[in-house]
Amino acid sequence: MSEKIKPIAIHLPQFHPTPENDAWWGKGFTEWTNVAKTTPRFEGHYQPHLPADLGFYDLRLEEARLAQEALAKAYGIHGFCYYHYWFNGKKMLYEPLDRKLKNPKEDFPFMLCWANEDWTRAWEASENKVLLKQDYGFDDDLNHIKHLLTFFKDARYIKVQDKPMFIVYRPELFPDIKKTIKIWREEAVKSGLPGLYLGYAQKSQVEFLSAGFDFAFEFQPNFGRLPKPMSSHTIKRIKNKVLSKLGFENNGISSVYDYEAYTEEQMNEPFKAPVFPGATPMWDNSARKNKAFILNNSTPTKYKNWLKHIKENYPWKEVPENFVFINAWNEWAEGNHLEPCQKWGKDYLEVTKEVFK
């Protein structure tokens, strides 16, 4: 293999208070609020996931962002893919990245993925109320791309053949994604860029490359490609008064899968360029949801085996860059993080560096 594989870690900028979250969830709410109150639902269930080296940080602080970047650099992560939130001109969770743009000391490469879904109370046990509606329109497409150009023209922004790399999380929600892509590409060229390198998160077998995208990436976990769930005979529930008060009565037992069995299922699926490979070190969203999806018994060694499979079997010669997308850097409420935790320390970072060094 002639070129180094470049891991891109998906980054959640939720870890700071906002006026909207104060109003919806309570004063001072951040992702840490859900993380800290979580308890195990069954015997051997790894919860809560608590941060180690970086602590309960606030991403408005330069020191916190610089610490993240230094850690990622030390373990061979090529860049962060930040979730980007745009609702017809209204931005959400934008402060960490806006502050990075103004700070030359934060020199770590980055890119954006538009999380183009309604903002709902879906993570709450009892409600699915829409808090911010994601509406679409061609005028908004133009306003949006003009806003994004500030990021795309930044020297730190990740590019492929000088074209800024931008991801749409859910392309199927657009009324006319082909026209949206056309508007974006034309405005990018008009601004002086050589073009855009556009992709989407492939969460199913739905094909959108024909709509005009340049690439996709395997969003992990893939909820459509699962092994048999772990049975009630192998999972013993914990009767927990705290969980009952939160509305977590069923403890999400029906959605627990063995991590190793899950990774074997993924490794049995053939790769297909230009869909970049993806992996997740672990997953457990019981901090957010009643009916949680849990990949149980993850270890750094099992994760390492998955990464080795990707390195050795993906058709790297068929793509212009050797990217692998890791979900995620810091999705703590989904039990999904490369950042060090109190159980595993830096072990997941260590094996990521070892495989892709």
Salt bridges, closest charged atoms under 4 A:
GLU20 OE2 - LYS90 NZ 2.74
ASP22 OD2 - LYS27 NZ 3.55
GLU31 OE2 - ARG288 NH2 2.55
ASP53 OD2 - LYS346 NZ 2.56
ASP58 OD2 - ARG60 NH2 2.60
GLU62 OE2 - LYS105 NZ 2.81
GLU69 OE2 - LYS100 NZ 2.67
GLU95 OE1 - ARG99 NH2 2.50
ASP98 OD2 - LYS91 NZ 3.04
GLU106 OE2 - ARG65 NH2 2.83
ASP107 OD1 - LYS73 NZ 2.46
GLU117 OE2 - ARG170 NH1 2.98
ASP118 OD2 - LYS133 NZ 3.50
GLU124 OE2 - ARG121 NH2 3.06
GLU127 OE2 - ARG121 NE 3.89
ASP154 OD1 - ARG156 NE 2.83
GLU172 OE2 - ARG170 NE 2.59
GLU186 OE2 - LYS182 NZ 2.67
GLU207 OE1 - LYS272 NZ 3.83
ASP214 OD2 - ARG185 NH2 3.00
ASP284 OD2 - HIS45 NE2 2.53
GLU321 OE1 - LYS6 NZ 2.91
GLU331 OE1 - ARG288 NH2 3.39
GLU334 OE2 - ARG288 NH1 2.83
GLU354 OE2 - LYS304 NZ 2.70
